[in-house]
Amino acid sequence: MYRFKPGLNCVILGEGITNIKAVVPDKNYNVGGIRFKTVPMYNKDSSWHPRSSNWVGYIVTANNADYYFAGDTDVYPEMKYIRADVAFLPVGGTYTMDWQEAVEAAKLINPEIAVPIHFIDVAGNSDDALNFVRGLDNGIQGVVLKDLLNGVSLLKNSTIRIQGNKTIYFDPMGIEGEPKDADVIFISHSHGDHFSIDDIKKLAKENALLLVPNDCVKQVVDAGYTNIVTVSPSKSYEVDGLKFSTVPAYNIDKDFHRKDSNWVGFIVNVNGISYYFAGDTDIIPEMKDIKASVAFLPVGGTYTMNSSEAAEAAGIINPLVAVPVHYQDVVGTKEDAQNFVKDLNDTIMGVLLK
């Protein structure tokens, strides 16, 4: 195995690695049949990555294509000389380009495919990747390779579980066993397939946080819960370090979910990823203002959007990933979920979680 290190100062003796090649910017190399070029990598306006350090990005030729790995860099004028079929560009800001600057860098390089990196884990979040992909010129395809559904599962009906620093549930229904693992439970409205005290009891840890609309409060209080936040549409909240906002959830041409009921969907940021949980809703005008990297949308029809309407809603919201919910268990079929995925815009990844 070859180890390519920028500058001799990065060669650490005693690691037992001997096959090392020290590299500097603006050079062409052919090592063991691997052809690559180094390019500068530096910050223009901060001292995190000074140009004097001679750190590098790489353009590697493999599989009949050139791949540019930018490293931690700002956009700089010399990028107009970089040619690559695929460009991996940092988008998280702070130590590197932010997403807007990364879009500018992609315009200079003009690859066929641009992949956002350096977000979520150290700096930046999924919205930086979303904005980058949506901001690219039409001739450049944006591709997000990070798994935005890691730790996410769809249980019965619309029940979403997200495992992160905290274990979060949305609208738990039909929970098997008594896992007692929920730190946070979001409830969108008071219908029995979304709000079940019995299922909350199976899940809630001691002092679990419950976020519920006004018409659910009495039941959770009567059940003995005290860590409760009453939510209403179009509000922003920060509770116990968890940031989220609410959006309306209602029907347009049927009375199952009236707008004046003040039921909600949620936009929650977990582990640097923004998730939109729609609840039971039709396509509504407020969706044009929703911004999230992952959208969970009902597709079963009857009480909510059907599959084609949900695909239209996804086109309005324009997430990176769209997941169908609310099918098979109450209304709707697996085919509804499959049709939803099939009808999505090419720029949205549809994922079936059950």
JOLIN-V561558 format. One line per field, one symbol per residue. ss: DSSP state (H for helix, E for strand, L for the rest). burial: I if it has 24 or more other C-alpha atoms within 12 Angstrom, else O. Layout:
ss=???
burial=???
This chain:
ss=LLEEEELHHHLLLLLLLLLEEEELLLLEEEELLEEEEEEELLLLLLLLLLHHHLLEEEEEEELLEEEEELLLLLLLHHHHHLLLLEEEEELELLLLLEHHHHHHHHHHHLLLEEEEELLLLLLLLHHHHHHHHHHLLLLLEELLLLLLLLLEEELLLLLEEEELLLEEEELLLLLLLLLLLEEEEELLLLLLLLLLHHHHHHHEEEEEEEEEEHHHHHHHHHLLLLLEEEELLLLEEEELLEEEEEEELLLLLLLLLLHHHLLEEEEEEELLEEEEELLLLLLLHHHHHLLLLEEEEELELLLLLEHHHHHHHHHHHLLLEEEEELLLLLLLLHHHHHHHHHHLLLLLEEELLL
burial=OOOIIIOOOOOOOOOOOOOOOIIIIOOOOOOOOOOIIIIIIIIOOOOOIOOOOIIIIIIIIOOOOIIIIIIIIIIIOOIOOIIIIIIIIIIIIIIIIIIIIIIIIIIIIIIIIIIIIIIIOOIIIIIIIIIIIIIIOOOIIIIIOOOIIOOIIIIIIIIIIIOIOOIIIIIIIIIOOOOOIIIIIIIIIIIOIIIIIOIIIIIIIOOIIIIIIIIIIOOIOOOOIOIIIIIIIOOOOOOOOIOIIIIIIIIOOOOIIOIOIIIIIIIIIIIIIIIIIIIIIIIIOIIOOIIIIIIIIIIIIIIIIIIIIIIIIIIIIIIIIIIIIIIOOIIIIIOIIIIIIIIIIOIIIIIIII
